[in-house]
Amino acid sequence: MTETHLTAPVDERSKGALADSGLRLSLVDPADAAALDAWIIADFRGFHGRRPTEEVLEEARGNFGGRRTTAVYDDGVSTPVGTVNSWVAPLTVPGGAALEAWAISSVTVAPTHRRRGIATALLGAELRTAHALGVPAAILTVSESTIYGRWGFGPATFATGWSIDAKRVRWAGAPTPGRLSFTTPEEYRETGYAVLAETMASRAGEIGLEPYLADRLIGPLKGDEDGDRRLLVRYDSPEGRPEGFVSYVVRGGEEDFSRHVVEVGYLAAATDAALTALWRFLLELDLVAEVKAWTRGVDEPVQLLVQDIRGARLTSVQDHLWVRILDVPATLTSRRYESDGDLVLEVTDELGFAGGRYRVIVEDGEARVESTADAPDVTLPVESLGSVYLGHDLARGLALAGRIHGDADALDRLFRTAVPPRLSTWF
């Protein structure tokens, strides 16, 4: 994919729909600092953030250079009343290949302009633009789980939150050779980029990170209230190879100095050795009563790494990455499969991008996808196909909910992977 995603014209269908409501859809020129600042202010406001300072605005301007930034304007209002940005990101799929995906972020509508079709116009424009450019899938992470199904997105990965009672548990995992050391974002950044790239390529559902998204994980951005408290620890293998890091903040201790709380900002582990060593480091910190972590995989092994399973408590499980398939043959042939099979899928798509009947033939883990008139084995909407695409075992539940019809077990056997997909960050 070239930089055409930056220069493709604004979607005329959405532009016309908004014009009928007295609104204007336009791309934001990243070289226009005033226009970009107004968009950034609207974006912060949309997520109930503080008004960005000049220092934050200056940093944010540089973060969106590779993104397609779109705004909805009500002329006479100083800031946009709707925002979205997008870029082409490599999505790791089962088997380790990278699928070009249209990543969508910063979807906001000003509360003063609700119920005027802004979100519908923004999302429709993004999908039509991606489809026109030949991008086979769109992806996003969501603040609310009830919104994006109407545009054909389905939840494809789930994230877990954890609370570990550090006073109760003791390490019960294997020995953890290697070296841990404190570092700083400035001295670790280049190495951290490489560790993150390896981490993101190692699991279906992860995405390749722009420098901005990587920087958020390695060290604080401007305006981070915890910036001066955030600590960074790296893990290197016994051979000296960088394989992981953890960023965290220590809170509390005012009433009892032995009972601080550690909040994990991000834990990157390119290898199992890095994962276990970094978890052990966190759980054995002195003067700490609790370790909290979020955005971990559904198969996070922390309960099995301590001698008291109940001391490591799962606090949340929620949808995280949502996938919208735009090109069925391109997406299904990009991933590998752990079982061979032959299945006819009837895919319905109310927006008209990916609907059709397809025969999926998998041999030696590779798929061929052909249009067919044969009777379908499975009928499902495009959002359900997005949910099972990365390998999560969701087919049975979707069938029980009436969102998959036919042989859901055969679909599950073909698409499910032994290791569930994961996205360990937000975008």
Secondary structure as GFF3:
##gff-version 3
##sequence-region A 1 427
A	DSSP	alpha_helix	4	7	.	.	.	ID=ss1
A	DSSP	alpha_helix	12	19	.	.	.	ID=ss2
A	DSSP	beta_strand	24	27	.	.	.	ID=ss3
A	DSSP	alpha_helix	33	46	.	.	.	ID=ss4
A	DSSP	alpha_helix	54	63	.	.	.	ID=ss5
A	DSSP	beta_strand	68	73	.	.	.	ID=ss6
A	DSSP	beta_strand	82	92	.	.	.	ID=ss7
A	DSSP	beta_strand	98	109	.	.	.	ID=ss8
A	DSSP	three_ten_helix	111	113	.	.	.	ID=ss9
A	DSSP	alpha_helix	118	132	.	.	.	ID=ss10
A	DSSP	beta_strand	137	141	.	.	.	ID=ss11
A	DSSP	three_ten_helix	148	151	.	.	.	ID=ss12
A	DSSP	beta_strand	154	155	.	.	.	ID=ss13
A	DSSP	beta_strand	158	165	.	.	.	ID=ss14
A	DSSP	beta_strand	179	183	.	.	.	ID=ss15
A	DSSP	alpha_helix	185	201	.	.	.	ID=ss16
A	DSSP	alpha_helix	211	218	.	.	.	ID=ss17
A	DSSP	beta_strand	231	236	.	.	.	ID=ss18
A	DSSP	beta_strand	242	252	.	.	.	ID=ss19
A	DSSP	beta_strand	260	269	.	.	.	ID=ss20
A	DSSP	alpha_helix	272	283	.	.	.	ID=ss21
A	DSSP	beta_strand	288	296	.	.	.	ID=ss22
A	DSSP	three_ten_helix	302	305	.	.	.	ID=ss23
A	DSSP	three_ten_helix	309	311	.	.	.	ID=ss24
A	DSSP	beta_strand	312	319	.	.	.	ID=ss25
A	DSSP	beta_strand	321	325	.	.	.	ID=ss26
A	DSSP	alpha_helix	328	334	.	.	.	ID=ss27
A	DSSP	beta_strand	341	348	.	.	.	ID=ss28
A	DSSP	beta_strand	356	363	.	.	.	ID=ss29
A	DSSP	beta_strand	366	371	.	.	.	ID=ss30
A	DSSP	beta_strand	378	381	.	.	.	ID=ss31
A	DSSP	alpha_helix	382	389	.	.	.	ID=ss32
A	DSSP	alpha_helix	395	400	.	.	.	ID=ss33
A	DSSP	beta_strand	405	406	.	.	.	ID=ss34
A	DSSP	alpha_helix	408	415	.	.	.	ID=ss35
###
